């Protein structure tokens, strides 16, 4: 760390400056700032430096620090050797701490005009300060929050009050809670999304600095890679996710309607612009949701997913936050969630411009399960998701009202391609072999296992296999041991498992009802189908029908 000696104006290298031993400067950069190399090699005498306009900020900062009894000052423009990538990375990763450990911060507001009328100084500051650039820059956010004291100076270097004096105005203009302005140690109690909101209207010269200037706000560290562009903000979110179980990280809203589907991560702080009022439900009742970011995106087994049939055909993930004050723990209304749509390659964020706010609608809680939500989805991928139901297989089960028997559909296979809300198998590649394990209740105490199978790999075929069929053992074993999706799309296994002459697009199974002269008939047909919903362009539908009839003497029965 380099410090400026306030008496000699010489740079001094220290391993770690003592807390409270130096002052720091917060300012908006101009076009002709003095760099580290220029300042170090100038060998300019203090008396000459005072005559040099380019050195004016450095001189005034050192003078003010000395007036407060400090021997050192730190200024970002000339105390970081930017020719050394290692030193630049260390400085930016440590910058929040530099400001936090300073005795005080001098905030020089270069576009705040001075005034000769002392009686109107406060009034002028309150009216002019909100328009100053200092409030719009990314780096000055941490420079306002981290230091224990901030002293404001106008363009003439006249003192205009402290952070404590203007705490209410600063909170109003920046959205930062007054408690945080009093004590930056309280930052960890603020939802991630709310902290992002503070930066949503701020700008930086370099796009990477949009992320780098927030590392201290979230207490994370990461290497600097100038040239990576918006990937820097993606990496910032990944680092936050490694250290926090705060799901408000995913409560962003897309600006505009460029894409119908997105990944789980935001593209910039701007997308958190509506999160300023987001609150934890009840802090003492927070139950951490474990999640990790992998090469497949976000992975979690504990997501609170819900079906809301009246609102959407997508799933909704309850993030555990609300916009409401005093949100009671005994209510199921008011929580905020995001929409998730299932695709062939995991879930994606649906309706990314919206958040779901729970009301009094009927909601069905989904059982806990492992899910993956893609990290990022670009425009081309979003258009592909729009077409995810093309060539899909819609499953419908109909039952004769007079039939006392019933069929329960239990396990869809492969589950990774099954969209529960729509009872649909998504296509993968040129087709799919799809299976559903079911259970037939023949009588009050008699049940029989069945498997509905269909294939769109070549000519559409459909089959119903029960536990008495010769193919049952092979298919049951196949479904038990096959965990890879490739097993269901790489080849037409169904044709290999069931003799070709028995396969067509229609299938029927007769099962004798014990103790009666009746039998139950299960029939299924795989046919072409188009939904009247624009977003549900199914190509195939399998219709399963259960009915009861009297056995004729020449009817073939399956016992």
Beta strands, then each sheet from edge to edge (+ up, - down):
strand 1: 2-5
strand 2: 11-13
strand 3: 22-26
strand 4: 72-74
strand 5: 104-108
strand 6: 150-153
strand 7: 159-162
strand 8: 261-262
strand 9: 279-280
strand 10: 291-294
strand 11: 297-300
strand 12: 305-307
strand 13: 315-322
strand 14: 335-343
strand 15: 346-350
strand 16: 356-357
strand 17: 364-365
strand 18: 371-373
strand 19: 393-399
strand 20: 406-413
strand 21: 418-419
strand 22: 424-425
strand 23: 433-441
strand 24: 447-455
strand 25: 461-466
strand 26: 506-512
strand 27: 518-528
strand 28: 540-550
sheet 1: 2+ 1- 4+ 3+ 5+ 6+ 7-
sheet 2: 8+ 15- 14+ 13- 9+
sheet 3: 8+ 15- 14+ 16-
sheet 4: 8+ 15- 14+ 13- 12+ 17-
sheet 5: 10+ 11- 18+
sheet 6: 21+ 22- 19+ 28+ 27- 26+
sheet 7: 20+ 23- 24+ 25-
end
